[in-house]
Amino acid sequence: MGSLLDKAILAARQLPAEEQDEIARLVLAIVGEEAPIVSLSRDEEASLQASLGQAAVDEFATDADVAEIWRKHGF
């Protein structure tokens, strides 16, 4: 192992476990392992699952729906 990597690992071991886990996820993502970089909250996970369910049955916003959202936000 390179000396810079050794130094980084030693420094990371001094951090709280949650921060160590985040570093580990990032390293695994860089080397090609299947690990999510971002952890979702329970609400975000529920929203994502609901969206995936809608997509599975081709339930998408219409062009008019999207245009209304743009108008609502001044675009």
N, CA, C and O atoms as a Tripos MOL2 file, in Angstrom:
@<TRIPOS>MOLECULE
protein
  300   299    75     0     0
PROTEIN
NO_CHARGES

@<TRIPOS>ATOM
      1 N           0.8550   -1.1750    0.0000 N.3       1 MET1
      2 CA          0.0000    0.0000    0.0000 C.3       1 MET1
      3 C           0.8970    1.2320    0.0000 C.2       1 MET1
      4 O           1.9180    1.2610    0.6860 O.2       1 MET1
      5 N           0.5170    2.2480   -0.7670 N.am      2 GLY2
      6 CA          1.3010    3.4740   -0.8360 C.3       2 GLY2
      7 C           1.2660    4.2450    0.4700 C.2       2 GLY2
      8 O           0.3150    4.1320    1.2430 O.2       2 GLY2
      9 N           2.2970    5.0220    0.7110 N.am      3 SER3
     10 CA          2.3730    5.7390    1.9790 C.3       3 SER3
     11 C           1.2540    6.7660    2.1400 C.2       3 SER3
     12 O           0.7740    6.9780    3.2540 O.2       3 SER3
     13 N           0.8320    7.4010    1.0590 N.am      4 LEU4
     14 CA         -0.2670    8.3690    1.1650 C.3       4 LEU4
     15 C          -1.5680    7.6680    1.5400 C.2       4 LEU4
     16 O          -2.3340    8.1720    2.3610 O.2       4 LEU4
     17 N          -1.8160    6.5120    0.9420 N.am      5 LEU5
     18 CA         -3.0180    5.7510    1.2740 C.3       5 LEU5
     19 C          -2.9600    5.2800    2.7260 C.2       5 LEU5
     20 O          -3.9630    5.3360    3.4380 O.2       5 LEU5
     21 N          -1.8010    4.8190    3.1620 N.am      6 ASP6
     22 CA         -1.6330    4.4190    4.5710 C.3       6 ASP6
     23 C          -1.9630    5.5790    5.5010 C.2       6 ASP6
     24 O          -2.6740    5.4090    6.4910 O.2       6 ASP6
     25 N          -1.4460    6.7490    5.1790 N.am      7 LYS7
     26 CA         -1.6840    7.9360    6.0000 C.3       7 LYS7
     27 C          -3.1810    8.2710    6.0520 C.2       7 LYS7
     28 O          -3.7140    8.6010    7.1120 O.2       7 LYS7
     29 N          -3.8510    8.1830    4.8950 N.am      8 ALA8
     30 CA         -5.2740    8.4840    4.8230 C.3       8 ALA8
     31 C          -6.0880    7.4920    5.6460 C.2       8 ALA8
     32 O          -7.0260    7.8790    6.3440 O.2       8 ALA8
     33 N          -5.7320    6.2190    5.5650 N.am      9 ILE9
     34 CA         -6.4630    5.1950    6.3220 C.3       9 ILE9
     35 C          -6.2750    5.4090    7.8190 C.2       9 ILE9
     36 O          -7.2330    5.3030    8.5860 O.2       9 ILE9
     37 N          -5.0590    5.7050    8.2360 N.am     10 LEU10
     38 CA         -4.8200    5.9760    9.6600 C.3      10 LEU10
     39 C          -5.6300    7.1710   10.1420 C.2      10 LEU10
     40 O          -6.1830    7.1470   11.2420 O.2      10 LEU10
     41 N          -5.7010    8.2180    9.3230 N.am     11 ALA11
     42 CA         -6.4800    9.4020    9.6940 C.3      11 ALA11
     43 C          -7.9640    9.0740    9.7480 C.2      11 ALA11
     44 O          -8.6670    9.5140   10.6570 O.2      11 ALA11
     45 N          -8.4400    8.3050    8.7800 N.am     12 ALA12
     46 CA         -9.8540    7.9490    8.7300 C.3      12 ALA12
     47 C         -10.2530    7.1120    9.9390 C.2      12 ALA12
     48 O         -11.3800    7.2200   10.4240 O.2      12 ALA12
     49 N          -9.3460    6.2840   10.4250 N.am     13 ARG13
     50 CA         -9.6610    5.4390   11.5840 C.3      13 ARG13
     51 C          -9.8860    6.2460   12.8560 C.2      13 ARG13
     52 O         -10.4330    5.7290   13.8310 O.2      13 ARG13
     53 N          -9.4710    7.4990   12.8540 N.am     14 GLN14
     54 CA         -9.6700    8.3570   14.0180 C.3      14 GLN14
     55 C         -11.0430    9.0380   14.0080 C.2      14 GLN14
     56 O         -11.4450    9.6440   15.0010 O.2      14 GLN14
     57 N         -11.7470    8.9380   12.9020 N.am     15 LEU15
     58 CA        -13.0500    9.5870   12.7540 C.3      15 LEU15
     59 C         -14.1580    8.7320   13.3560 C.2      15 LEU15
     60 O         -13.9700    7.5360   13.5790 O.2      15 LEU15
     61 N         -15.3160    9.3420   13.6220 N.am     16 PRO16
     62 CA        -16.4740    8.5710   14.0910 C.3      16 PRO16
     63 C         -16.8750    7.5110   13.0540 C.2      16 PRO16
     64 O         -16.6270    7.6700   11.8580 O.2      16 PRO16
     65 N         -17.4890    6.4470   13.5290 N.am     17 ALA17
     66 CA        -17.8530    5.3120   12.6720 C.3      17 ALA17
     67 C         -18.6890    5.7300   11.4650 C.2      17 ALA17
     68 O         -18.4900    5.2050   10.3690 O.2      17 ALA17
     69 N         -19.6110    6.6560   11.6470 N.am     18 GLU18
     70 CA        -20.4690    7.0930   10.5340 C.3      18 GLU18
     71 C         -19.6370    7.7340    9.4190 C.2      18 GLU18
     72 O         -19.8810    7.4840    8.2390 O.2      18 GLU18
     73 N         -18.6640    8.5510    9.7900 N.am     19 GLU19
     74 CA        -17.7950    9.1780    8.7900 C.3      19 GLU19
     75 C         -16.8820    8.1410    8.1370 C.2      19 GLU19
     76 O         -16.5970    8.2360    6.9430 O.2      19 GLU19
     77 N         -16.4240    7.1560    8.9050 N.am     20 GLN20
     78 CA        -15.6170    6.0770    8.3270 C.3      20 GLN20
     79 C         -16.4210    5.3090    7.2850 C.2      20 GLN20
     80 O         -15.9000    4.9560    6.2270 O.2      20 GLN20
     81 N         -17.6940    5.0500    7.5890 N.am     21 ASP21
     82 CA        -18.5530    4.3440    6.6370 C.3      21 ASP21
     83 C         -18.7200    5.1340    5.3460 C.2      21 ASP21
     84 O         -18.7080    4.5560    4.2580 O.2      21 ASP21
     85 N         -18.8740    6.4480    5.4580 N.am     22 GLU22
     86 CA        -19.0360    7.2870    4.2630 C.3      22 GLU22
     87 C         -17.7750    7.2370    3.4080 C.2      22 GLU22
     88 O         -17.8560    7.1310    2.1840 O.2      22 GLU22
     89 N         -16.6230    7.3120    4.0430 N.am     23 ILE23
     90 CA        -15.3490    7.2130    3.3110 C.3      23 ILE23
     91 C         -15.2570    5.8520    2.6250 C.2      23 ILE23
     92 O         -14.8520    5.7660    1.4650 O.2      23 ILE23
     93 N         -15.6300    4.7940    3.3360 N.am     24 ALA24
     94 CA        -15.5790    3.4510    2.7590 C.3      24 ALA24
     95 C         -16.4890    3.3500    1.5350 C.2      24 ALA24
     96 O         -16.1060    2.7560    0.5260 O.2      24 ALA24
     97 N         -17.6950    3.9280    1.6160 N.am     25 ARG25
     98 CA        -18.6100    3.9100    0.4630 C.3      25 ARG25
     99 C         -17.9950    4.6120   -0.7400 C.2      25 ARG25
    100 O         -18.0880    4.1300   -1.8690 O.2      25 ARG25
    101 N         -17.3690    5.7490   -0.4880 N.am     26 LEU26
    102 CA        -16.7550    6.4950   -1.5840 C.3      26 LEU26
    103 C         -15.6260    5.7130   -2.2260 C.2      26 LEU26
    104 O         -15.5260    5.6590   -3.4520 O.2      26 LEU26
    105 N         -14.7750    5.1060   -1.4110 N.am     27 VAL27
    106 CA        -13.6640    4.3120   -1.9430 C.3      27 VAL27
    107 C         -14.1950    3.1350   -2.7470 C.2      27 VAL27
    108 O         -13.7040    2.8620   -3.8430 O.2      27 VAL27
    109 N         -15.1910    2.4370   -2.2160 N.am     28 LEU28
    110 CA        -15.7680    1.3070   -2.9400 C.3      28 LEU28
    111 C         -16.3930    1.7380   -4.2590 C.2      28 LEU28
    112 O         -16.3050    1.0150   -5.2510 O.2      28 LEU28
    113 N         -17.0130    2.8890   -4.2820 N.am     29 ALA29
    114 CA        -17.5990    3.3980   -5.5320 C.3      29 ALA29
    115 C         -16.4990    3.7060   -6.5440 C.2      29 ALA29
    116 O         -16.6550    3.4330   -7.7340 O.2      29 ALA29
    117 N         -15.3990    4.2660   -6.0820 N.am     30 ILE30
    118 CA        -14.2930    4.6100   -6.9820 C.3      30 ILE30
    119 C         -13.6810    3.3590   -7.6040 C.2      30 ILE30
    120 O         -13.3360    3.3580   -8.7860 O.2      30 ILE30
    121 N         -13.5440    2.2990   -6.8180 N.am     31 VAL31
    122 CA        -12.9150    1.0820   -7.3400 C.3      31 VAL31
    123 C         -13.8980    0.1520   -8.0360 C.2      31 VAL31
    124 O         -13.5310   -0.9450   -8.4560 O.2      31 VAL31
    125 N         -15.1550    0.5930   -8.1580 N.am     32 GLY32
    126 CA        -16.1210   -0.1510   -8.9610 C.3      32 GLY32
    127 C         -17.0240   -1.0930   -8.2030 C.2      32 GLY32
    128 O         -17.7690   -1.8470   -8.8290 O.2      32 GLY32
    129 N         -16.9930   -1.0870   -6.8980 N.am     33 GLU33
    130 CA        -17.9250   -1.9120   -6.1310 C.3      33 GLU33
    131 C         -19.3050   -1.2680   -6.1790 C.2      33 GLU33
    132 O         -19.4330   -0.0590   -6.3730 O.2      33 GLU33
    133 N         -20.3170   -2.0760   -6.0050 N.am     34 GLU34
    134 CA        -21.6790   -1.5620   -5.9890 C.3      34 GLU34
    135 C         -22.0090   -1.0570   -4.5940 C.2      34 GLU34
    136 O         -22.4580   -1.8230   -3.7420 O.2      34 GLU34
    137 N         -21.7910    0.2110   -4.3640 N.am     35 ALA35
    138 CA        -22.1180    0.8100   -3.0700 C.3      35 ALA35
    139 C         -22.6770    2.2020   -3.3260 C.2      35 ALA35
    140 O         -22.0420    2.9960   -4.0200 O.2      35 ALA35
    141 N         -23.8440    2.5180   -2.7860 N.am     36 PRO36
    142 CA        -24.3930    3.8570   -3.0090 C.3      36 PRO36
    143 C         -23.5390    4.9180   -2.3300 C.2      36 PRO36
    144 O         -23.0800    4.7300   -1.2040 O.2      36 PRO36
    145 N         -23.3280    6.0350   -3.0220 N.am     37 ILE37
    146 CA        -22.5560    7.1300   -2.4510 C.3      37 ILE37
    147 C         -23.4330    7.9580   -1.5310 C.2      37 ILE37
    148 O         -22.9620    8.4960   -0.5290 O.2      37 ILE37
    149 N         -24.6950    8.0590   -1.8680 N.am     38 VAL38
    150 CA        -25.6210    8.8820   -1.0940 C.3      38 VAL38
    151 C         -26.6000    7.9770   -0.3630 C.2      38 VAL38
    152 O         -27.1940    7.0810   -0.9620 O.2      38 VAL38
    153 N         -26.7630    8.2100    0.9080 N.am     39 SER39
    154 CA        -27.7580    7.4760    1.6810 C.3      39 SER39
    155 C         -29.0470    8.2890    1.7030 C.2      39 SER39
    156 O         -29.0280    9.4980    1.9370 O.2      39 SER39
    157 N         -30.1550    7.6180    1.4580 N.am     40 LEU40
    158 CA        -31.4460    8.2910    1.4480 C.3      40 LEU40
    159 C         -32.0930    8.1980    2.8250 C.2      40 LEU40
    160 O         -31.9450    7.2040    3.5350 O.2      40 LEU40
    161 N         -32.8110    9.2550    3.1820 N.am     41 SER41
    162 CA        -33.6090    9.2100    4.4040 C.3      41 SER41
    163 C         -34.8060    8.2900    4.1490 C.2      41 SER41
    164 O         -35.0490    7.8870    3.0120 O.2      41 SER41
    165 N         -35.5370    7.9650    5.1860 N.am     42 ARG42
    166 CA        -36.7280    7.1190    5.0140 C.3      42 ARG42
    167 C         -37.7480    7.7880    4.1010 C.2      42 ARG42
    168 O         -38.3620    7.1270    3.2630 O.2      42 ARG42
    169 N         -37.9300    9.0970    4.2600 N.am     43 ASP43
    170 CA        -38.8850    9.8220    3.4140 C.3      43 ASP43
    171 C         -38.4240    9.8290    1.9610 C.2      43 ASP43
    172 O         -39.2310    9.6430    1.0510 O.2      43 ASP43
    173 N         -37.1240   10.0450    1.7420 N.am     44 GLU44
    174 CA        -36.6000   10.0500    0.3690 C.3      44 GLU44
    175 C         -36.7250    8.6700   -0.2650 C.2      44 GLU44
    176 O         -37.0750    8.5510   -1.4390 O.2      44 GLU44
    177 N         -36.4390    7.6330    0.5080 N.am     45 GLU45
    178 CA        -36.5620    6.2630   -0.0020 C.3      45 GLU45
    179 C         -38.0150    5.9610   -0.3580 C.2      45 GLU45
    180 O         -38.2810    5.3500   -1.3930 O.2      45 GLU45
    181 N         -38.9550    6.3790    0.4850 N.am     46 ALA46
    182 CA        -40.3720    6.1580    0.2050 C.3      46 ALA46
    183 C         -40.8000    6.8930   -1.0590 C.2      46 ALA46
    184 O         -41.5440    6.3490   -1.8750 O.2      46 ALA46
    185 N         -40.3340    8.1220   -1.2200 N.am     47 SER47
    186 CA        -40.6590    8.9050   -2.4150 C.3      47 SER47
    187 C         -40.0900    8.2460   -3.6670 C.2      47 SER47
    188 O         -40.7590    8.1760   -4.6980 O.2      47 SER47
    189 N         -38.8570    7.7660   -3.5730 N.am     48 LEU48
    190 CA        -38.2350    7.0820   -4.7120 C.3      48 LEU48
    191 C         -39.0180    5.8300   -5.0780 C.2      48 LEU48
    192 O         -39.2720    5.5840   -6.2570 O.2      48 LEU48
    193 N         -39.4020    5.0390   -4.0860 N.am     49 GLN49
    194 CA        -40.1490    3.8160   -4.3590 C.3      49 GLN49
    195 C         -41.5050    4.1280   -4.9950 C.2      49 GLN49
    196 O         -41.9520    3.4210   -5.8990 O.2      49 GLN49
    197 N         -42.1520    5.1880   -4.5180 N.am     50 ALA50
    198 CA        -43.4300    5.5900   -5.1170 C.3      50 ALA50
    199 C         -43.2310    5.9940   -6.5760 C.2      50 ALA50
    200 O         -44.0290    5.6300   -7.4410 O.2      50 ALA50
    201 N         -42.1790    6.7370   -6.8420 N.am     51 SER51
    202 CA        -41.8810    7.1590   -8.2210 C.3      51 SER51
    203 C         -41.5830    5.9670   -9.1160 C.2      51 SER51
    204 O         -42.0500    5.9120  -10.2540 O.2      51 SER51
    205 N         -40.8100    5.0140   -8.6120 N.am     52 LEU52
    206 CA        -40.5080    3.8150   -9.3980 C.3      52 LEU52
    207 C         -41.7820    3.0160   -9.6850 C.2      52 LEU52
    208 O         -41.9400    2.4530  -10.7680 O.2      52 LEU52
    209 N         -42.6830    2.9730   -8.7050 N.am     53 GLY53
    210 CA        -43.9570    2.2890   -8.9090 C.3      53 GLY53
    211 C         -44.7810    2.9530   -9.9970 C.2      53 GLY53
    212 O         -45.3870    2.2780  -10.8280 O.2      53 GLY53
    213 N         -44.8000    4.2870   -9.9880 N.am     54 GLN54
    214 CA        -45.5390    5.0190  -11.0230 C.3      54 GLN54
    215 C         -44.9150    4.7810  -12.3950 C.2      54 GLN54
    216 O         -45.6280    4.5860  -13.3780 O.2      54 GLN54
    217 N         -43.5910    4.7970  -12.4600 N.am     55 ALA55
    218 CA        -42.9080    4.5770  -13.7400 C.3      55 ALA55
    219 C         -43.1740    3.1690  -14.2660 C.2      55 ALA55
    220 O         -43.2810    2.9640  -15.4750 O.2      55 ALA55
    221 N         -43.2800    2.2090  -13.3640 N.am     56 ALA56
    222 CA        -43.5160    0.8210  -13.7740 C.3      56 ALA56
    223 C         -44.8440    0.6470  -14.4930 C.2      56 ALA56
    224 O         -44.9980   -0.2680  -15.3030 O.2      56 ALA56
    225 N         -45.8030    1.5180  -14.2030 N.am     57 VAL57
    226 CA        -47.1130    1.4320  -14.8640 C.3      57 VAL57
    227 C         -47.3170    2.5960  -15.8390 C.2      57 VAL57
    228 O         -48.4480    2.9650  -16.1580 O.2      57 VAL57
    229 N         -46.2070    3.1620  -16.3020 N.am     58 ASP58
    230 CA        -46.2280    4.2650  -17.2810 C.3      58 ASP58
    231 C         -47.0590    5.4470  -16.8170 C.2      58 ASP58
    232 O         -47.7660    6.0540  -17.6210 O.2      58 ASP58
    233 N         -46.9900    5.7790  -15.5590 N.am     59 GLU59
    234 CA        -47.7320    6.9060  -14.9920 C.3      59 GLU59
    235 C         -46.7730    8.1000  -14.8780 C.2      59 GLU59
    236 O         -46.1360    8.3080  -13.8460 O.2      59 GLU59
    237 N         -46.6910    8.8710  -15.9600 N.am     60 PHE60
    238 CA        -45.7780   10.0090  -16.0200 C.3      60 PHE60
    239 C         -46.5570   11.3200  -16.1210 C.2      60 PHE60
    240 O         -47.7240   11.3320  -16.5100 O.2      60 PHE60
    241 N         -45.9020   12.4080  -15.7690 N.am     61 ALA61
    242 CA        -46.5080   13.7340  -15.9210 C.3      61 ALA61
    243 C         -46.7170   14.0230  -17.3990 C.2      61 ALA61
    244 O         -45.8990   13.6470  -18.2390 O.2      61 ALA61
    245 N         -47.8120   14.6890  -17.7040 N.am     62 THR62
    246 CA        -48.0670   15.0950  -19.0850 C.3      62 THR62
    247 C         -47.2470   16.3560  -19.3960 C.2      62 THR62
    248 O         -46.7050   16.9940  -18.4930 O.2      62 THR62
    249 N         -47.1670   16.6950  -20.6670 N.am     63 ASP63
    250 CA        -46.4860   17.9320  -21.0580 C.3      63 ASP63
    251 C         -47.1440   19.1380  -20.3960 C.2      63 ASP63
    252 O         -46.4640   20.0820  -19.9930 O.2      63 ASP63
    253 N         -48.4730   19.1010  -20.2850 N.am     64 ALA64
    254 CA        -49.1940   20.2040  -19.6450 C.3      64 ALA64
    255 C         -48.8380   20.2970  -18.1580 C.2      64 ALA64
    256 O         -48.6810   21.3960  -17.6270 O.2      64 ALA64
    257 N         -48.7100   19.1560  -17.4890 N.am     65 ASP65
    258 CA        -48.3090   19.1460  -16.0800 C.3      65 ASP65
    259 C         -46.9310   19.7860  -15.9030 C.2      65 ASP65
    260 O         -46.7260   20.6010  -15.0040 O.2      65 ASP65
    261 N         -46.0010   19.4100  -16.7620 N.am     66 VAL66
    262 CA        -44.6290   19.9390  -16.6840 C.3      66 VAL66
    263 C         -44.6250   21.4330  -16.9720 C.2      66 VAL66
    264 O         -43.9400   22.1920  -16.2860 O.2      66 VAL66
    265 N         -45.3770   21.8620  -17.9750 N.am     67 ALA67
    266 CA        -45.4470   23.2820  -18.3160 C.3      67 ALA67
    267 C         -46.0110   24.0890  -17.1450 C.2      67 ALA67
    268 O         -45.5520   25.2000  -16.8810 O.2      67 ALA67
    269 N         -46.9940   23.5390  -16.4470 N.am     68 GLU68
    270 CA        -47.5750   24.2290  -15.2930 C.3      68 GLU68
    271 C         -46.5480   24.3820  -14.1700 C.2      68 GLU68
    272 O         -46.4910   25.4230  -13.5160 O.2      68 GLU68
    273 N         -45.7590   23.3720  -13.9530 N.am     69 ILE69
    274 CA        -44.6980   23.4560  -12.9280 C.3      69 ILE69
    275 C         -43.7170   24.5670  -13.2990 C.2      69 ILE69
    276 O         -43.3280   25.3690  -12.4490 O.2      69 ILE69
    277 N         -43.3200   24.6120  -14.5720 N.am     70 TRP70
    278 CA        -42.3930   25.6750  -15.0140 C.3      70 TRP70
    279 C         -43.0150   27.0490  -14.7900 C.2      70 TRP70
    280 O         -42.3560   27.9590  -14.2870 O.2      70 TRP70
    281 N         -44.2780   27.1960  -15.1640 N.am     71 ARG71
    282 CA        -44.9670   28.4860  -14.9730 C.3      71 ARG71
    283 C         -45.0170   28.8580  -13.4920 C.2      71 ARG71
    284 O         -44.7580   30.0020  -13.1180 O.2      71 ARG71
    285 N         -45.3490   27.8870  -12.6670 N.am     72 LYS72
    286 CA        -45.4550   28.1200  -11.2260 C.3      72 LYS72
    287 C         -44.1550   28.6700  -10.6360 C.2      72 LYS72
    288 O         -44.1800   29.4500   -9.6840 O.2      72 LYS72
    289 N         -43.0400   28.2650  -11.1990 N.am     73 HIS73
    290 CA        -41.7350   28.6820  -10.6830 C.3      73 HIS73
    291 C         -41.0960   29.7850  -11.5190 C.2      73 HIS73
    292 O         -39.9010   30.0560  -11.3970 O.2      73 HIS73
    293 N         -41.9000   30.4180  -12.3680 N.am     74 GLY74
    294 CA        -41.4520   31.5890  -13.1010 C.3      74 GLY74
    295 C         -40.5750   31.3340  -14.3200 C.2      74 GLY74
    296 O         -39.7710   32.1830  -14.7050 O.2      74 GLY74
    297 N         -40.7320   30.1780  -14.9130 N.am     75 PHE75
    298 CA        -39.9330   29.8840  -16.1110 C.3      75 PHE75
    299 C         -40.7970   29.7570  -17.3250 C.2      75 PHE75
    300 O         -40.2900   29.5110  -18.4190 O.2      75 PHE75
@<TRIPOS>BOND
     1     1     2 1
     2     2     3 1
     3     3     4 2
     4     3     5 am
     5     5     6 1
     6     6     7 1
     7     7     8 2
     8     7     9 am
     9     9    10 1
    10    10    11 1
    11    11    12 2
    12    11    13 am
    13    13    14 1
    14    14    15 1
    15    15    16 2
    16    15    17 am
    17    17    18 1
    18    18    19 1
    19    19    20 2
    20    19    21 am
    21    21    22 1
    22    22    23 1
    23    23    24 2
    24    23    25 am
    25    25    26 1
    26    26    27 1
    27    27    28 2
    28    27    29 am
    29    29    30 1
    30    30    31 1
    31    31    32 2
    32    31    33 am
    33    33    34 1
    34    34    35 1
    35    35    36 2
    36    35    37 am
    37    37    38 1
    38    38    39 1
    39    39    40 2
    40    39    41 am
    41    41    42 1
    42    42    43 1
    43    43    44 2
    44    43    45 am
    45    45    46 1
    46    46    47 1
    47    47    48 2
    48    47    49 am
    49    49    50 1
    50    50    51 1
    51    51    52 2
    52    51    53 am
    53    53    54 1
    54    54    55 1
    55    55    56 2
    56    55    57 am
    57    57    58 1
    58    58    59 1
    59    59    60 2
    60    59    61 am
    61    61    62 1
    62    62    63 1
    63    63    64 2
    64    63    65 am
    65    65    66 1
    66    66    67 1
    67    67    68 2
    68    67    69 am
    69    69    70 1
    70    70    71 1
    71    71    72 2
    72    71    73 am
    73    73    74 1
    74    74    75 1
    75    75    76 2
    76    75    77 am
    77    77    78 1
    78    78    79 1
    79    79    80 2
    80    79    81 am
    81    81    82 1
    82    82    83 1
    83    83    84 2
    84    83    85 am
    85    85    86 1
    86    86    87 1
    87    87    88 2
    88    87    89 am
    89    89    90 1
    90    90    91 1
    91    91    92 2
    92    91    93 am
    93    93    94 1
    94    94    95 1
    95    95    96 2
    96    95    97 am
    97    97    98 1
    98    98    99 1
    99    99   100 2
   100    99   101 am
   101   101   102 1
   102   102   103 1
   103   103   104 2
   104   103   105 am
   105   105   106 1
   106   106   107 1
   107   107   108 2
   108   107   109 am
   109   109   110 1
   110   110   111 1
   111   111   112 2
   112   111   113 am
   113   113   114 1
   114   114   115 1
   115   115   116 2
   116   115   117 am
   117   117   118 1
   118   118   119 1
   119   119   120 2
   120   119   121 am
   121   121   122 1
   122   122   123 1
   123   123   124 2
   124   123   125 am
   125   125   126 1
   126   126   127 1
   127   127   128 2
   128   127   129 am
   129   129   130 1
   130   130   131 1
   131   131   132 2
   132   131   133 am
   133   133   134 1
   134   134   135 1
   135   135   136 2
   136   135   137 am
   137   137   138 1
   138   138   139 1
   139   139   140 2
   140   139   141 am
   141   141   142 1
   142   142   143 1
   143   143   144 2
   144   143   145 am
   145   145   146 1
   146   146   147 1
   147   147   148 2
   148   147   149 am
   149   149   150 1
   150   150   151 1
   151   151   152 2
   152   151   153 am
   153   153   154 1
   154   154   155 1
   155   155   156 2
   156   155   157 am
   157   157   158 1
   158   158   159 1
   159   159   160 2
   160   159   161 am
   161   161   162 1
   162   162   163 1
   163   163   164 2
   164   163   165 am
   165   165   166 1
   166   166   167 1
   167   167   168 2
   168   167   169 am
   169   169   170 1
   170   170   171 1
   171   171   172 2
   172   171   173 am
   173   173   174 1
   174   174   175 1
   175   175   176 2
   176   175   177 am
   177   177   178 1
   178   178   179 1
   179   179   180 2
   180   179   181 am
   181   181   182 1
   182   182   183 1
   183   183   184 2
   184   183   185 am
   185   185   186 1
   186   186   187 1
   187   187   188 2
   188   187   189 am
   189   189   190 1
   190   190   191 1
   191   191   192 2
   192   191   193 am
   193   193   194 1
   194   194   195 1
   195   195   196 2
   196   195   197 am
   197   197   198 1
   198   198   199 1
   199   199   200 2
   200   199   201 am
   201   201   202 1
   202   202   203 1
   203   203   204 2
   204   203   205 am
   205   205   206 1
   206   206   207 1
   207   207   208 2
   208   207   209 am
   209   209   210 1
   210   210   211 1
   211   211   212 2
   212   211   213 am
   213   213   214 1
   214   214   215 1
   215   215   216 2
   216   215   217 am
   217   217   218 1
   218   218   219 1
   219   219   220 2
   220   219   221 am
   221   221   222 1
   222   222   223 1
   223   223   224 2
   224   223   225 am
   225   225   226 1
   226   226   227 1
   227   227   228 2
   228   227   229 am
   229   229   230 1
   230   230   231 1
   231   231   232 2
   232   231   233 am
   233   233   234 1
   234   234   235 1
   235   235   236 2
   236   235   237 am
   237   237   238 1
   238   238   239 1
   239   239   240 2
   240   239   241 am
   241   241   242 1
   242   242   243 1
   243   243   244 2
   244   243   245 am
   245   245   246 1
   246   246   247 1
   247   247   248 2
   248   247   249 am
   249   249   250 1
   250   250   251 1
   251   251   252 2
   252   251   253 am
   253   253   254 1
   254   254   255 1
   255   255   256 2
   256   255   257 am
   257   257   258 1
   258   258   259 1
   259   259   260 2
   260   259   261 am
   261   261   262 1
   262   262   263 1
   263   263   264 2
   264   263   265 am
   265   265   266 1
   266   266   267 1
   267   267   268 2
   268   267   269 am
   269   269   270 1
   270   270   271 1
   271   271   272 2
   272   271   273 am
   273   273   274 1
   274   274   275 1
   275   275   276 2
   276   275   277 am
   277   277   278 1
   278   278   279 1
   279   279   280 2
   280   279   281 am
   281   281   282 1
   282   282   283 1
   283   283   284 2
   284   283   285 am
   285   285   286 1
   286   286   287 1
   287   287   288 2
   288   287   289 am
   289   289   290 1
   290   290   291 1
   291   291   292 2
   292   291   293 am
   293   293   294 1
   294   294   295 1
   295   295   296 2
   296   295   297 am
   297   297   298 1
   298   298   299 1
   299   299   300 2
@<TRIPOS>SUBSTRUCTURE
     1 MET1         2 RESIDUE 1 A MET
     2 GLY2         6 RESIDUE 1 A GLY
     3 SER3        10 RESIDUE 1 A SER
     4 LEU4        14 RESIDUE 1 A LEU
     5 LEU5        18 RESIDUE 1 A LEU
     6 ASP6        22 RESIDUE 1 A ASP
     7 LYS7        26 RESIDUE 1 A LYS
     8 ALA8        30 RESIDUE 1 A ALA
     9 ILE9        34 RESIDUE 1 A ILE
    10 LEU10       38 RESIDUE 1 A LEU
    11 ALA11       42 RESIDUE 1 A ALA
    12 ALA12       46 RESIDUE 1 A ALA
    13 ARG13       50 RESIDUE 1 A ARG
    14 GLN14       54 RESIDUE 1 A GLN
    15 LEU15       58 RESIDUE 1 A LEU
    16 PRO16       62 RESIDUE 1 A PRO
    17 ALA17       66 RESIDUE 1 A ALA
    18 GLU18       70 RESIDUE 1 A GLU
    19 GLU19       74 RESIDUE 1 A GLU
    20 GLN20       78 RESIDUE 1 A GLN
    21 ASP21       82 RESIDUE 1 A ASP
    22 GLU22       86 RESIDUE 1 A GLU
    23 ILE23       90 RESIDUE 1 A ILE
    24 ALA24       94 RESIDUE 1 A ALA
    25 ARG25       98 RESIDUE 1 A ARG
    26 LEU26      102 RESIDUE 1 A LEU
    27 VAL27      106 RESIDUE 1 A VAL
    28 LEU28      110 RESIDUE 1 A LEU
    29 ALA29      114 RESIDUE 1 A ALA
    30 ILE30      118 RESIDUE 1 A ILE
    31 VAL31      122 RESIDUE 1 A VAL
    32 GLY32      126 RESIDUE 1 A GLY
    33 GLU33      130 RESIDUE 1 A GLU
    34 GLU34      134 RESIDUE 1 A GLU
    35 ALA35      138 RESIDUE 1 A ALA
    36 PRO36      142 RESIDUE 1 A PRO
    37 ILE37      146 RESIDUE 1 A ILE
    38 VAL38      150 RESIDUE 1 A VAL
    39 SER39      154 RESIDUE 1 A SER
    40 LEU40      158 RESIDUE 1 A LEU
    41 SER41      162 RESIDUE 1 A SER
    42 ARG42      166 RESIDUE 1 A ARG
    43 ASP43      170 RESIDUE 1 A ASP
    44 GLU44      174 RESIDUE 1 A GLU
    45 GLU45      178 RESIDUE 1 A GLU
    46 ALA46      182 RESIDUE 1 A ALA
    47 SER47      186 RESIDUE 1 A SER
    48 LEU48      190 RESIDUE 1 A LEU
    49 GLN49      194 RESIDUE 1 A GLN
    50 ALA50      198 RESIDUE 1 A ALA
    51 SER51      202 RESIDUE 1 A SER
    52 LEU52      206 RESIDUE 1 A LEU
    53 GLY53      210 RESIDUE 1 A GLY
    54 GLN54      214 RESIDUE 1 A GLN
    55 ALA55      218 RESIDUE 1 A ALA
    56 ALA56      222 RESIDUE 1 A ALA
    57 VAL57      226 RESIDUE 1 A VAL
    58 ASP58      230 RESIDUE 1 A ASP
    59 GLU59      234 RESIDUE 1 A GLU
    60 PHE60      238 RESIDUE 1 A PHE
    61 ALA61      242 RESIDUE 1 A ALA
    62 THR62      246 RESIDUE 1 A THR
    63 ASP63      250 RESIDUE 1 A ASP
    64 ALA64      254 RESIDUE 1 A ALA
    65 ASP65      258 RESIDUE 1 A ASP
    66 VAL66      262 RESIDUE 1 A VAL
    67 ALA67      266 RESIDUE 1 A ALA
    68 GLU68      270 RESIDUE 1 A GLU
    69 ILE69      274 RESIDUE 1 A ILE
    70 TRP70      278 RESIDUE 1 A TRP
    71 ARG71      282 RESIDUE 1 A ARG
    72 LYS72      286 RESIDUE 1 A LYS
    73 HIS73      290 RESIDUE 1 A HIS
    74 GLY74      294 RESIDUE 1 A GLY
    75 PHE75      298 RESIDUE 1 A PHE
